[in-house]
């Protein structure tokens, strides 16, 4: 258990103001795939849902819309800064069925059982994700749903290929691995849930594509590089001059438009099953 706790404390992306802004942009880009996956898994009216690693509360609010006022959602996260934003936005949206708690998801003990537990982009950062899933199965009612939503970065690329995209993506993979994260964990979600004892596991992915003139693709890719740049430099993956983070997004944007290239974003993978 100590390994997972260490991984949680060393969450490589941090919670700076820039990172929270990046998380907002990322959440917007995967809102529709996440909604689709939660609906396919069976989140519906009246359910009591737990959102693990809620961050800014994006998934908690999405789940609240799906369970309605008859249901309830609890979001848990260790970042006080993120939770402050989550509470303010949720109150502004009038979603009174949502509450938040501060704590390490690997240590927090819920006060009651849930109908569904969701973890989006959480297992990505854990050394032994199946252990965390197994821990939370006990907090599901019999027959309750465990739902994991995570990225598979293996498909990310520009089409046609561009060095300005391929090279930073290689740095991103190496930086995540150096920090103990799993950049392709989406492809392994099914086996991870099965190893944890989840029954009747189903899994599939949604693949977003971004057109050449849409600034979202370069913005998202450059944002991840910007956040991981200190780790890249510290681990000798790339130098500050090689990254040139101040101009990276603009250089990507110009290259993508010049080549009329499509940006293939990370596959958003969902896996779910029952206790």
BAMIPA-295793 format. One record per residue (C-alpha): residue in three letters; x, y, z. Coordinates in steps of 0.2 Angstrom, whole numbers, padded with zeros to 4 digits, always signed. Each point is the difference from the previous one (the first is absolute). Example, Ala and Ser with C-alpha at 12.3 -4.5 7.8 and 13.67 -1.06 7.14 Angstrom:
% BAMIPA-295793
ala+0062-0022+0039ser+0006+0017-0003
END
This chain:
% BAMIPA-295793
unk+0000+0000+0000unk+0015+0011+0003unk+0004+0000-0018unk-0016+0007-0005unk+0000+0013+0013unk+0017+0006-0006unk-0006+0001-0018unk-0015+0010+0006unk+0011+0013+0010unk+0011+0001-0015unk-0013+0004-0013unk+0011+0007-0014unk-0012+0013-0007unk-0002+0011+0016unk-0014+0012+0004unk+0007+0017-0005unk-0011+0013-0008unk+0006-0004-0017unk-0003-0018+0003unk-0018+0003+0005unk-0003+0010-0016unk+0007-0015-0010unk-0011-0012+0009unk-0015+0011-0005unk+0005+0000-0018unk+0003-0019+0001unk-0017-0003+0008unk-0009+0010-0013unk+0008-0011-0013unk-0005-0016+0007unk-0017+0004+0008unk-0010-0008-0014unk+0010-0016+0000unk-0001-0001+0019unk-0019+0003-0001unk-0002-0014-0013unk+0010-0012+0011unk-0009+0004+0016unk-0017-0003-0009unk+0006-0016-0008unk+0006-0006+0017unk-0017+0003+0008unk+0001+0016+0010unk-0018+0006+0002unk-0013+0009+0010unk-0001-0002+0018unk+0018-0008+0002unk+0012+0004+0014unk+0017+0003-0008unk+0017+0002+0006unk+0013+0010-0011unk+0018-0005+0004unk+0013+0013-0003unk-0013+0013-0004unk+0011+0015-0003unk-0010+0015-0006unk-0016-0011+0001unk-0003-0002-0019unk-0005-0018+0002unk-0009+0003+0016unk-0011+0013-0009unk-0003-0011-0015unk-0005-0015+0011unk-0012+0012+0010unk-0009+0004-0016unk-0002-0018-0004unk-0006-0005+0018unk-0011+0015+0001unk-0006+0008+0017unk-0006-0018+0005unk+0018-0006+0001unk+0016+0007+0008unk+0018+0002-0005unk+0015+0001+0012unk+0017+0005-0007unk+0016-0003+0009unk+0017+0008-0004unk+0016+0004+0009unk+0002+0018-0007unk-0008+0013+0010unk+0003+0013-0014unk-0009-0011-0013unk-0014-0004+0013unk-0003+0019+0003unk-0003+0002-0018unk-0011-0015-0001unk-0011+0006+0014unk-0002+0017-0007unk-0005-0006-0018unk-0012-0013+0007unk-0009+0012+0011unk-0001+0012-0015unk-0008-0014-0010unk-0013-0003+0014unk+0005-0018+0001unk-0005-0003+0018unk+0002-0019-0001unk+0019+0002-0001unk+0012+0001+0014unk+0019-0001+0001unk+0012-0007+0013unk+0019+0003+0001unk+0011-0015+0002unk+0012-0012-0008unk-0011-0012-0010unk+0011-0015+0006unk-0004+0004+0018unk-0017+0008+0001unk-0014-0011+0007unk-0018+0004-0007unk-0013+0001+0013unk-0013-0011-0010unk-0001-0011-0015unk-0002+0006-0018unk-0009-0006-0015unk+0014+0005-0011unk+0018+0006+0002unk+0009+0009-0014unk+0019+0004-0002unk+0004+0010-0015unk+0019+0002-0004unk+0004-0007+0017unk+0007-0017-0003unk+0012+0008-0012unk+0010+0007+0015unk+0000-0016+0011unk+0014-0012+0002unk-0012-0015+0003unk-0017+0006-0007unk-0009-0017+0003unk+0004+0001+0019unk-0009+0017+0000unk-0015-0007-0009unk-0001-0015+0011unk+0000+0012+0015unk-0015+0009-0006unk-0010-0015-0005unk-0005-0002+0019unk-0008+0017-0001unk-0012-0005-0014unk-0017-0007+0004unk-0002-0018-0006unk-0002+0001-0019unk+0007+0018+0000unk+0010+0007-0015unk+0019+0004+0000unk+0004+0011-0015unk+0018+0004-0005unk+0003+0013-0014unk+0018+0003-0005unk+0011+0005-0015unk+0009-0011-0012unk+0014+0012-0007unk+0006-0013-0012unk-0011+0007-0015unk+0005+0018+0002unk+0008+0007-0015unk-0002+0012-0015unk-0006-0007-0016unk+0010+0002-0011unk+0015-0001+0012unk+0009+0015+0006unk+0016+0001+0010unk-0006+0015+0010unk-0014-0012+0007unk+0009-0017+0001unk+0015+0006+0009unk-0009+0009+0015unk-0012-0015+0001unk+0015-0011+0002unk+0006+0011+0014unk-0017-0001+0008unk+0000-0019+0000unk+0017+0000+0008unk-0004+0013+0013unk-0016-0009+0005unk+0010-0017+0002unk+0014+0008+0009unk-0013+0007+0013unk-0008-0018+0002unk-0015+0004-0011unk-0008-0011-0013unk-0002+0010-0016unk-0009-0015-0009unk-0010-0006+0015unk-0017+0002-0010unk+0005-0016-0010unk+0002-0010+0017unk-0016+0006+0009unk-0010-0016-0003unk+0014-0012+0007unk+0003+0012+0014unk-0018+0000+0006unk-0001-0019-0003unk+0015-0002+0011unk-0008+0010+0014unk-0015-0011+0000unk-0012+0010-0010unk-0013-0011-0009unk-0007+0001-0017unk+0012+0013-0007unk-0003+0009-0015unk+0012+0012-0009unk+0001+0011-0015unk+0008+0016-0006unk-0005+0017-0008unk+0013+0007-0012unk-0001+0019-0002unk+0007+0009-0015unk+0004+0018-0002unk+0000+0009-0017unk+0015+0010-0007unk-0008+0017+0004unk-0006-0004+0017unk+0013+0007+0013unk-0006-0012+0013unk+0012-0014-0006unk+0016+0010+0002unk-0006+0009+0015unk-0003-0017+0009unk+0016-0008-0005unk+0011+0015+0004unk-0009+0002+0017unk+0005-0018+0005unk+0018+0004-0005unk+0000+0016+0009unk-0006-0008+0016unk+0013-0015-0002unk+0014+0011-0005unk+0008+0000+0017unk+0000-0019+0001unk+0006-0001-0018unk+0015+0011+0005unk+0003-0008+0017unk+0001-0018-0008unk+0011+0005-0014unk-0014-0003-0013unk+0002+0017-0009unk+0008+0016+0004unk-0009+0017+0002unk+0007+0006-0016unk-0007-0016-0009unk-0017+0002+0007unk-0001+0019-0002unk-0016+0000+0009unk-0004+0018-0003unk-0002-0002-0019unk-0005-0019-0001unk-0019+0003-0002unk+0003+0013-0014unk+0012-0011-0009unk-0011-0015+0001unk-0015+0010-0006unk+0010+0007-0015unk+0006-0017-0005unk-0017-0009+0002unk-0009+0013-0011unk+0014+0000-0012unk-0001-0019-0002unk-0019+0000+0001unk+0003-0013+0013unk-0013-0008+0012unk+0005-0001+0018unk-0005-0017+0007unk-0003+0002+0019unk+0001-0013+0014unk-0013-0014-0001unk-0012+0002+0014unk-0002-0017+0006unk-0014-0006+0012unk-0001-0016+0009unk-0013-0005+0013unk-0008-0015+0009unk-0009-0005+0016unk+0004-0005+0017
END
